[in-house]
Each structure stands twice: as structure tokens, then as C-alpha cells.
Amino acid sequence: MWELLKDFLLVSVGTGIGVALMCILSVGKGADYEMKKLKESEDK
């Protein structure tokens, strides 16, 4: 029983870390796009 609980906890932690990384990467990609747009508008 303890093994099952431990495995479930590890899977949950791994999933949480994966989702957090995906969110961070998505936000970073959006920020890069906004910065690129801002620089292009300054150059014109």
C-alpha cells in the first residue's frame, strides 16, 4: 500500500513540474514575440 501511495505521489510531482515548465516556456515564448514586435516598431 505504501509503495502505491509513493508511486502516485512521484507521478503527481512529476506531472506538476512538467506542467509548470510548459507554462513557463509558453509565457517566455509570448514575451519574446512581444519584445520582437516592440523592437520592430521602434526601428521604423
PyMOL Python script that loads the backbone (N, CA, C, O; Angstrom):
from pymol import cmd

cmd.read_pdbstr("""\
ATOM      1  N   MET A   1       0.834  -1.202   0.000  1.00  0.00           N
ATOM      2  CA  MET A   1       0.000   0.000   0.000  1.00  0.00           C
ATOM      3  C   MET A   1       0.871   1.255   0.000  1.00  0.00           C
ATOM      4  O   MET A   1       0.593   2.208  -0.728  1.00  0.00           O
ATOM      5  N   TRP A   2       1.930   1.252   0.823  1.00  0.00           N
ATOM      6  CA  TRP A   2       2.826   2.413   0.896  1.00  0.00           C
ATOM      7  C   TRP A   2       3.505   2.661  -0.454  1.00  0.00           C
ATOM      8  O   TRP A   2       3.669   3.810  -0.867  1.00  0.00           O
ATOM      9  N   GLU A   3       3.906   1.568  -1.151  1.00  0.00           N
ATOM     10  CA  GLU A   3       4.548   1.696  -2.465  1.00  0.00           C
ATOM     11  C   GLU A   3       3.613   2.373  -3.464  1.00  0.00           C
ATOM     12  O   GLU A   3       4.038   3.240  -4.228  1.00  0.00           O
ATOM     13  N   LEU A   4       2.355   1.982  -3.460  1.00  0.00           N
ATOM     14  CA  LEU A   4       1.374   2.562  -4.380  1.00  0.00           C
ATOM     15  C   LEU A   4       1.207   4.054  -4.119  1.00  0.00           C
ATOM     16  O   LEU A   4       1.148   4.854  -5.053  1.00  0.00           O
ATOM     17  N   LEU A   5       1.132   4.419  -2.852  1.00  0.00           N
ATOM     18  CA  LEU A   5       0.980   5.829  -2.480  1.00  0.00           C
ATOM     19  C   LEU A   5       2.222   6.626  -2.890  1.00  0.00           C
ATOM     20  O   LEU A   5       2.114   7.743  -3.395  1.00  0.00           O
ATOM     21  N   LYS A   6       3.394   6.041  -2.667  1.00  0.00           N
ATOM     22  CA  LYS A   6       4.641   6.712  -3.026  1.00  0.00           C
ATOM     23  C   LYS A   6       4.740   6.906  -4.542  1.00  0.00           C
ATOM     24  O   LYS A   6       5.138   7.974  -5.008  1.00  0.00           O
ATOM     25  N   ASP A   7       4.379   5.879  -5.304  1.00  0.00           N
ATOM     26  CA  ASP A   7       4.406   5.987  -6.764  1.00  0.00           C
ATOM     27  C   ASP A   7       3.430   7.054  -7.247  1.00  0.00           C
ATOM     28  O   ASP A   7       3.767   7.842  -8.131  1.00  0.00           O
ATOM     29  N   PHE A   8       2.247   7.089  -6.689  1.00  0.00           N
ATOM     30  CA  PHE A   8       1.254   8.091  -7.076  1.00  0.00           C
ATOM     31  C   PHE A   8       1.764   9.497  -6.775  1.00  0.00           C
ATOM     32  O   PHE A   8       1.578  10.417  -7.571  1.00  0.00           O
ATOM     33  N   LEU A   9       2.405   9.655  -5.626  1.00  0.00           N
ATOM     34  CA  LEU A   9       2.951  10.957  -5.244  1.00  0.00           C
ATOM     35  C   LEU A   9       4.052  11.392  -6.213  1.00  0.00           C
ATOM     36  O   LEU A   9       4.098  12.553  -6.619  1.00  0.00           O
ATOM     37  N   LEU A  10       4.932  10.471  -6.580  1.00  0.00           N
ATOM     38  CA  LEU A  10       6.009  10.800  -7.515  1.00  0.00           C
ATOM     39  C   LEU A  10       5.460  11.174  -8.888  1.00  0.00           C
ATOM     40  O   LEU A  10       5.946  12.119  -9.510  1.00  0.00           O
ATOM     41  N   VAL A  11       4.470  10.454  -9.360  1.00  0.00           N
ATOM     42  CA  VAL A  11       3.854  10.773 -10.650  1.00  0.00           C
ATOM     43  C   VAL A  11       3.194  12.145 -10.591  1.00  0.00           C
ATOM     44  O   VAL A  11       3.302  12.927 -11.535  1.00  0.00           O
ATOM     45  N   SER A  12       2.515  12.440  -9.492  1.00  0.00           N
ATOM     46  CA  SER A  12       1.861  13.742  -9.338  1.00  0.00           C
ATOM     47  C   SER A  12       2.880  14.874  -9.335  1.00  0.00           C
ATOM     48  O   SER A  12       2.668  15.905  -9.974  1.00  0.00           O
ATOM     49  N   VAL A  13       3.981  14.688  -8.620  1.00  0.00           N
ATOM     50  CA  VAL A  13       5.027  15.716  -8.573  1.00  0.00           C
ATOM     51  C   VAL A  13       5.637  15.904  -9.965  1.00  0.00           C
ATOM     52  O   VAL A  13       5.847  17.035 -10.403  1.00  0.00           O
ATOM     53  N   GLY A  14       5.915  14.818 -10.647  1.00  0.00           N
ATOM     54  CA  GLY A  14       6.480  14.905 -11.998  1.00  0.00           C
ATOM     55  C   GLY A  14       5.549  15.607 -12.967  1.00  0.00           C
ATOM     56  O   GLY A  14       5.988  16.417 -13.784  1.00  0.00           O
ATOM     57  N   THR A  15       4.267  15.299 -12.878  1.00  0.00           N
ATOM     58  CA  THR A  15       3.284  15.950 -13.740  1.00  0.00           C
ATOM     59  C   THR A  15       3.210  17.439 -13.435  1.00  0.00           C
ATOM     60  O   THR A  15       3.154  18.264 -14.348  1.00  0.00           O
ATOM     61  N   GLY A  16       3.210  17.778 -12.160  1.00  0.00           N
ATOM     62  CA  GLY A  16       3.171  19.192 -11.766  1.00  0.00           C
ATOM     63  C   GLY A  16       4.369  19.962 -12.287  1.00  0.00           C
ATOM     64  O   GLY A  16       4.229  21.084 -12.774  1.00  0.00           O
ATOM     65  N   ILE A  17       5.553  19.360 -12.184  1.00  0.00           N
ATOM     66  CA  ILE A  17       6.763  20.015 -12.688  1.00  0.00           C
ATOM     67  C   ILE A  17       6.679  20.177 -14.206  1.00  0.00           C
ATOM     68  O   ILE A  17       7.052  21.220 -14.744  1.00  0.00           O
ATOM     69  N   GLY A  18       6.196  19.159 -14.885  1.00  0.00           N
ATOM     70  CA  GLY A  18       6.064  19.230 -16.345  1.00  0.00           C
ATOM     71  C   GLY A  18       5.113  20.328 -16.783  1.00  0.00           C
ATOM     72  O   GLY A  18       5.410  21.079 -17.712  1.00  0.00           O
ATOM     73  N   VAL A  19       3.978  20.422 -16.122  1.00  0.00           N
ATOM     74  CA  VAL A  19       3.000  21.462 -16.459  1.00  0.00           C
ATOM     75  C   VAL A  19       3.579  22.844 -16.178  1.00  0.00           C
ATOM     76  O   VAL A  19       3.402  23.765 -16.975  1.00  0.00           O
ATOM     77  N   ALA A  20       4.268  22.993 -15.050  1.00  0.00           N
ATOM     78  CA  ALA A  20       4.872  24.290 -14.711  1.00  0.00           C
ATOM     79  C   ALA A  20       5.908  24.692 -15.758  1.00  0.00           C
ATOM     80  O   ALA A  20       5.954  25.853 -16.164  1.00  0.00           O
ATOM     81  N   LEU A  21       6.740  23.749 -16.198  1.00  0.00           N
ATOM     82  CA  LEU A  21       7.739  24.059 -17.222  1.00  0.00           C
ATOM     83  C   LEU A  21       7.081  24.457 -18.535  1.00  0.00           C
ATOM     84  O   LEU A  21       7.531  25.392 -19.198  1.00  0.00           O
ATOM     85  N   MET A  22       6.023  23.756 -18.911  1.00  0.00           N
ATOM     86  CA  MET A  22       5.320  24.103 -20.147  1.00  0.00           C
ATOM     87  C   MET A  22       4.739  25.508 -20.068  1.00  0.00           C
ATOM     88  O   MET A  22       4.798  26.257 -21.044  1.00  0.00           O
ATOM     89  N   CYS A  23       4.184  25.873 -18.928  1.00  0.00           N
ATOM     90  CA  CYS A  23       3.628  27.222 -18.752  1.00  0.00           C
ATOM     91  C   CYS A  23       4.730  28.270 -18.832  1.00  0.00           C
ATOM     92  O   CYS A  23       4.559  29.305 -19.478  1.00  0.00           O
ATOM     93  N   ILE A  24       5.861  28.008 -18.178  1.00  0.00           N
ATOM     94  CA  ILE A  24       6.976  28.963 -18.204  1.00  0.00           C
ATOM     95  C   ILE A  24       7.483  29.149 -19.630  1.00  0.00           C
ATOM     96  O   ILE A  24       7.731  30.275 -20.061  1.00  0.00           O
ATOM     97  N   LEU A  25       7.636  28.045 -20.363  1.00  0.00           N
ATOM     98  CA  LEU A  25       8.116  28.143 -21.741  1.00  0.00           C
ATOM     99  C   LEU A  25       7.122  28.887 -22.619  1.00  0.00           C
ATOM    100  O   LEU A  25       7.519  29.676 -23.476  1.00  0.00           O
ATOM    101  N   SER A  26       5.838  28.642 -22.412  1.00  0.00           N
ATOM    102  CA  SER A  26       4.806  29.321 -23.196  1.00  0.00           C
ATOM    103  C   SER A  26       4.820  30.821 -22.932  1.00  0.00           C
ATOM    104  O   SER A  26       4.739  31.616 -23.868  1.00  0.00           O
ATOM    105  N   VAL A  27       4.922  31.211 -21.676  1.00  0.00           N
ATOM    106  CA  VAL A  27       4.968  32.634 -21.317  1.00  0.00           C
ATOM    107  C   VAL A  27       6.234  33.274 -21.885  1.00  0.00           C
ATOM    108  O   VAL A  27       6.189  34.397 -22.388  1.00  0.00           O
ATOM    109  N   GLY A  28       7.355  32.571 -21.808  1.00  0.00           N
ATOM    110  CA  GLY A  28       8.611  33.090 -22.350  1.00  0.00           C
ATOM    111  C   GLY A  28       8.544  33.295 -23.851  1.00  0.00           C
ATOM    112  O   GLY A  28       9.056  34.285 -24.372  1.00  0.00           O
ATOM    113  N   LYS A  29       7.911  32.359 -24.546  1.00  0.00           N
ATOM    114  CA  LYS A  29       7.770  32.480 -25.995  1.00  0.00           C
ATOM    115  C   LYS A  29       6.918  33.699 -26.341  1.00  0.00           C
ATOM    116  O   LYS A  29       7.241  34.440 -27.269  1.00  0.00           O
ATOM    117  N   GLY A  30       5.840  33.904 -25.604  1.00  0.00           N
ATOM    118  CA  GLY A  30       4.982  35.072 -25.819  1.00  0.00           C
ATOM    119  C   GLY A  30       5.717  36.371 -25.543  1.00  0.00           C
ATOM    120  O   GLY A  30       5.546  37.351 -26.268  1.00  0.00           O
ATOM    121  N   ALA A  31       6.533  36.383 -24.498  1.00  0.00           N
ATOM    122  CA  ALA A  31       7.290  37.589 -24.156  1.00  0.00           C
ATOM    123  C   ALA A  31       8.325  37.891 -25.239  1.00  0.00           C
ATOM    124  O   ALA A  31       8.531  39.052 -25.591  1.00  0.00           O
ATOM    125  N   ASP A  32       8.976  36.852 -25.770  1.00  0.00           N
ATOM    126  CA  ASP A  32       9.937  37.061 -26.856  1.00  0.00           C
ATOM    127  C   ASP A  32       9.253  37.674 -28.071  1.00  0.00           C
ATOM    128  O   ASP A  32       9.794  38.581 -28.703  1.00  0.00           O
ATOM    129  N   TYR A  33       8.071  37.179 -28.393  1.00  0.00           N
ATOM    130  CA  TYR A  33       7.325  37.706 -29.539  1.00  0.00           C
ATOM    131  C   TYR A  33       6.974  39.175 -29.323  1.00  0.00           C
ATOM    132  O   TYR A  33       7.105  39.989 -30.237  1.00  0.00           O
ATOM    133  N   GLU A  34       6.530  39.514 -28.115  1.00  0.00           N
ATOM    134  CA  GLU A  34       6.172  40.911 -27.811  1.00  0.00           C
ATOM    135  C   GLU A  34       7.402  41.818 -27.889  1.00  0.00           C
ATOM    136  O   GLU A  34       7.316  42.933 -28.402  1.00  0.00           O
ATOM    137  N   MET A  35       8.545  41.348 -27.384  1.00  0.00           N
ATOM    138  CA  MET A  35       9.773  42.147 -27.436  1.00  0.00           C
ATOM    139  C   MET A  35      10.210  42.367 -28.886  1.00  0.00           C
ATOM    140  O   MET A  35      10.662  43.453 -29.250  1.00  0.00           O
ATOM    141  N   LYS A  36      10.071  41.329 -29.703  1.00  0.00           N
ATOM    142  CA  LYS A  36      10.440  41.442 -31.115  1.00  0.00           C
ATOM    143  C   LYS A  36       9.551  42.475 -31.813  1.00  0.00           C
ATOM    144  O   LYS A  36      10.033  43.293 -32.596  1.00  0.00           O
ATOM    145  N   LYS A  37       8.250  42.425 -31.519  1.00  0.00           N
ATOM    146  CA  LYS A  37       7.319  43.390 -32.108  1.00  0.00           C
ATOM    147  C   LYS A  37       7.667  44.809 -31.665  1.00  0.00           C
ATOM    148  O   LYS A  37       7.636  45.743 -32.466  1.00  0.00           O
ATOM    149  N   LEU A  38       7.996  44.962 -30.391  1.00  0.00           N
ATOM    150  CA  LEU A  38       8.330  46.282 -29.844  1.00  0.00           C
ATOM    151  C   LEU A  38       9.595  46.841 -30.508  1.00  0.00           C
ATOM    152  O   LEU A  38       9.643  48.018 -30.864  1.00  0.00           O
ATOM    153  N   LYS A  39      10.613  45.996 -30.671  1.00  0.00           N
ATOM    154  CA  LYS A  39      11.851  46.451 -31.310  1.00  0.00           C
ATOM    155  C   LYS A  39      11.607  46.829 -32.767  1.00  0.00           C
ATOM    156  O   LYS A  39      12.159  47.818 -33.249  1.00  0.00           O
ATOM    157  N   GLU A  40      10.782  46.052 -33.476  1.00  0.00           N
ATOM    158  CA  GLU A  40      10.490  46.359 -34.875  1.00  0.00           C
ATOM    159  C   GLU A  40       9.749  47.684 -34.994  1.00  0.00           C
ATOM    160  O   GLU A  40       9.991  48.447 -35.929  1.00  0.00           O
ATOM    161  N   SER A  41       8.854  47.961 -34.061  1.00  0.00           N
ATOM    162  CA  SER A  41       8.110  49.222 -34.122  1.00  0.00           C
ATOM    163  C   SER A  41       9.015  50.408 -33.774  1.00  0.00           C
ATOM    164  O   SER A  41       8.787  51.519 -34.254  1.00  0.00           O
ATOM    165  N   GLU A  42      10.037  50.184 -32.944  1.00  0.00           N
ATOM    166  CA  GLU A  42      10.982  51.258 -32.619  1.00  0.00           C
ATOM    167  C   GLU A  42      11.894  51.562 -33.806  1.00  0.00           C
ATOM    168  O   GLU A  42      12.273  52.713 -34.024  1.00  0.00           O
ATOM    169  N   ASP A  43      12.244  50.528 -34.570  1.00  0.00           N
ATOM    170  CA  ASP A  43      13.147  50.709 -35.708  1.00  0.00           C
ATOM    171  C   ASP A  43      12.496  51.512 -36.833  1.00  0.00           C
ATOM    172  O   ASP A  43      13.193  52.196 -37.583  1.00  0.00           O
ATOM    173  N   LYS A  44      11.203  51.440 -36.957  1.00  0.00           N
ATOM    174  CA  LYS A  44      10.504  52.123 -38.063  1.00  0.00           C
ATOM    175  C   LYS A  44      10.398  53.604 -37.850  1.00  0.00           C
ATOM    176  O   LYS A  44       9.839  54.310 -38.690  1.00  0.00           O
TER     177      LYS A  44
END
""", "prot")
cmd.dss("prot")
cmd.show_as("cartoon", "prot")
cmd.util.cbc("prot")
cmd.orient("prot")
